[in-house]
C-alpha cells in the first residue's frame, strides 16, 4: 500500500517544522513548496522533497503590496495544478492565506484540496466585512463584536484596516476624520477595501483551534489571558458559528481583552504564528490530516499555557523534541538579520 502524499506550501515559515517532524513520524510522503530559494524547510532533516513554486500573486509580501496580481495568481494555480496531478498529491496544506485563497477558489483544477470547506466558507473568515456581518447576526453571549462604521459616521479614535489582508500592514488608529481619510486613501492606493471599527485598547488574545467536519472544536492551544473557564464558554459559541458558515479546519480567533471582556476582531482560516509551529502537546498536524483525509474521529485535546514561550525557549523546546538543529540556526539567524536591517 502506497503512502499518502502531502504537499505543504509556504514552507519558508518556521511553522512548517512541526508539520514536517509530525508527518515524518506518521510515515507520510512529504513534499514542500516555497517561492523562496532557501526556505527553512530545506534545513530540516525531515524535509522530504522540495519544489520552488511561483509566488501566489495574492497578498504578496504578506500584505505589504497590492492585494491581487492576476497574472501571478494564474501562474501559481496552474503550477500547483500540474504539480498535484503529476505527484499524485492526496492533501495540500497552505500555511497562509496567500496560498489558501487562490487555491480554494480554483480547487476544481487541483488535486488534494477536495476535502477542504467551500471557498465561500473560507471567505466568511478571510473577508473581515463579511465576517463582521455574519458574526453580528449570530448574536454571541460570551464575547463582544466591535462596532463598525461608515467613513462619514465614524467616532474617534477608530481603527481602520484592510477588509482582506493579514498581519498588521495598513492597520491604523485614527484620531480624526482627516486622518481617517488619508489612511483610507493609502489602502485604496494598494487596492484594499477598508473596514472601520471602534478602537479597543485591549490585550491581544489569539488561541489556535482545529474544527472537525461536524464543527466540533477538537484542538485548542490557548494562553490564559482570559480565564480558561471563560474560554470553555466561548468554545461552544464558536462551534455554533462555524456550523452556521459550514467551516472546518484550522482557525485562529483574534480577540482584544479589555476589562475582562473579549472583543472579537476576526477569525483567521489558519493557525496563528507560534515559533516552529509548536503545539505543546496539541498535535495539530496529525489531527488535521485525520480530519481531512479519513473518517477517523479525533479526540479533543485542549492545552492552556500562561503565555507563548519566548523564541529562545521555543528553540530549545523544538530541538529537544526533534533533534533537528539546523532549522533552529537558520530561524535565529534570519530573525536577527531582519531585526538589524529594520532598526
Secondary structure, 3 states (H helix, E strand, C coil): CCCCEEEEECCCCCCHHHHHHHHHHCCCEEEEEECCCCCHHHHCCCCCEEEECCCCCECHHHHCCCCECHHHHHHHHHHHHHHHHHCCCCEEECCCHHHHHHHHHCHHHCCCCCCCCCHHHHHHHHCHHHHHHHHHHHCCCCCEECCEECHHHCCCCEEEEECCCCCCCCCEEECCHHHHHHHHHHHHHCCCCEEEEECCCCEEECCEEEECCCCCEEEEEEECCCCHHHHHHHHHHHHHHHHHHCCCEEEEEEEEEECCEEEEEEEECCCCCCHHHCCCCCCHHHHHHHHHHCCCCCCCEEEEECCCCCHHHHHHHHHHHHCCHHHHHHHHHHHHHHHHHCC
